[in-house]
Amino acid sequence: MTELNDGKPRKIKNARAYSFFLEEDTSDFGIYEKGGIVTQVKEPKVLNFKTLREAIKDPGDFLLSDFSKFDRPPLLHLAFQALDKFVSEMGRLPVAGSEEDAQKLVSLASLINENSGDGRVEDINPKLLRHFAFGARAVLNPMAAMFGGIVGQEVVKACSGKFHPLFQFFYFDSVESLPTANLDPSEFMPLNSRYDAQISVFGSNLQKKLEGANLFVVGSGALGCEFLKNLALMGVSCGEQGKLTITDDDVIEKSNLSRQFLFRDWNIGQAKSTVAASAAALINPHLKIEALQNRVGSETENVFDDTFWENLTAVVNALDNVNARLYVDQRCLYFQKPLLESGTLGAKCNTQMVIPHLTENYGASRDPPEKQAPMCTVHSFPHNIDHCLTWARSEFEGLVEKTPAEVNAYLSNPVEYTNAMIKAGDAQSRDILEHVLECLEKEKCETLQDCISWARLKFEDYFSDRVKQLIYTFPEDASTSTGVPFWSAPKRFPHPLQFSTTDLSHLHFVMAASVLRAETFGIPVPDWIRNPKMVAEAVDKVIVPDFQPREGVKIETDEKATNLSNASVDDAAIINELIRKLELCRENLPAGFRMKPIQFEKDDDTNYHMDLIAGLANMRARNYSIPEVDKLKAKFIAGRIIPAIATSTAMATGLVCLELYKVLDGGHKVEDYRNTFANLALPLFSMAEPVPPKVIKHQDMSWTVWDRWTLKNNPTLRELLQWFTDKGLSAYSISFGSCLLYNSMFPRHRERMDRKVVDLVREVAKVELPAYRRHFDVVVACDDDEGNDVDIPTVSIYFR
């Protein structure tokens, strides 16, 4: 069906995994046989916008953000018209706390509404308009950050034509952030401070709570920088009793500068948390901030101890991985602290509020695991550039990091290393030893010419010989056991490459590979290596052996396979022979010989790391007729860079800080909080109430995952059992970790009744509780009067 090869976009329907129908008459086309690569394209879309005058009169459909406020956008549309009229008549904005100004705004809104014809609002909601009037003068940092993110993305859309613009009107309010109590008008009076705008909306009492908060910000990257800026501008932790602790164990890299705005060029290599804290202190000199460089985890519980967590007001997560989020979530759950969670991915962002006793915790629900390409696809049957780059990154690490590291491990302690390999005796150990032996024997380099020869032979191996072996094992007309053509979609039939010194991409691969090979062997690299003509002359000296296909080669085709090493009954014998050869090689090495493993660094454009990875990936793509990519795109994929842009980051942090007002006010119900998912590219905004925690009931008691039963005054085992009896529960088993402290079935355990539980932990479990620990947790198995097991909360025993 060669008529489809003209490159024109065509509409399709009924798309399935490997088939679709064309929305056109193909009766005069040739018959489709096989092959053909289809790429999805997005056609430009033309949008016709109304003028402002027309849109005010006839706004059309509003973009909704919160479906619990379905009637809110028309009302806010009316409120802004009334505000515009108020300013025209009065020459100023309404004064915060002024009932007279609020009433005038309500009257203007009512008048405009009466003359709105079909666009008339049924209920103008005077209470909401009163809040609107009180806050009309204020510029609030969280609202500015949130709308700034949206507007910033719209500017990018207007400049680039990429993504769908916001069509006409979008209204947003967070009235739920206001204090729940009715405030006296004097609360809104200005105090001649930088927070007067905030006070005019939330009152001076909430401002004091903000300033006195003890906050913990975990992470100082893109989200962390935005949070610090917002919190400093809001006055959080800026009072005498306030404190903001920020921690991040990372240092600043060049690629951070595009979105982590508290950092500058001269900060590269410095600790993120320290630089961010200093920048935030410049924004607000009253900020009481302490910067730490500790990773938050079980290994740092001596730093972030019980006292630290107990004294916190709230925790703000600014993390980039799920495991760290889950750990912080468990800590907040344990110490019953509010957790404000957020994350971004490109133009998408989400926020989740974790509020003690009101909402479920972060770990209560999990995203499905990311789908990864099967190993056999990556290694033998790639069909997109991501597969090629995944393979290239793996080969890079094997060639210049893992193998040199294994060589050094062997040379540092040959006996211990080889004994470990003999003990393992598996295919993986065999493969590692083969690579180490190759590195020290056949592929050992002593001069730059050796490195160039190695790189040229690697090209032949990767992009010619391996492909020839593959198509020898699976010819183009090969079939599977079911009679289906082996090279069916998504598999692409490969073609070996013929090396040419006239192809600059071939020479650049050899150049990058030989430079890095020389670095691992400590060989000086002269400037002429950057001259393609001189590299070509060096390559021409290399003798490349002819390829000879091998019979019986097993190439993995099972997509479920997790290991490409083929086990052999002779593995143990092969390992012993490899070790014997390694010993002979080691005797011929100069004293103190070591290699230099190279760790991948994507942000240094002069180190040849991305040159080699891009070269590996693009040559492989060329094998399989996959479109190649430039070095920047290769860096993005191979560097596993999570796309992060300032717009979605600003929006997420703004939304979280609007929730922080509710957390610190302390009187809000679960229906007042909002979790958000937004995609600025579409644009889509979806806000919903958090899910409440699951409630467990027993007799007249009830509890959730947030509850923790605590016993103080260092109880004995008898006192602990009696405490449960008083609750109508029979505790038949008590354990600490994997050690059983008490079980009703063992008569000897009754001898422990009058022992302190903490002493049993020390003696039976043989655990020395650290000085900073004031309590420990035990797992208690209980049943009720009818013998039914009851799932109870965590039990904590305070011994200090």
Summary of the structure (lengths in Angstrom):
residues: 800
radius of gyration: 33.6
end to end distance: 81.6
largest distance: 98.1
contacts: 2341
relative contact order: 0.10
helix: 45%
strand: 12%
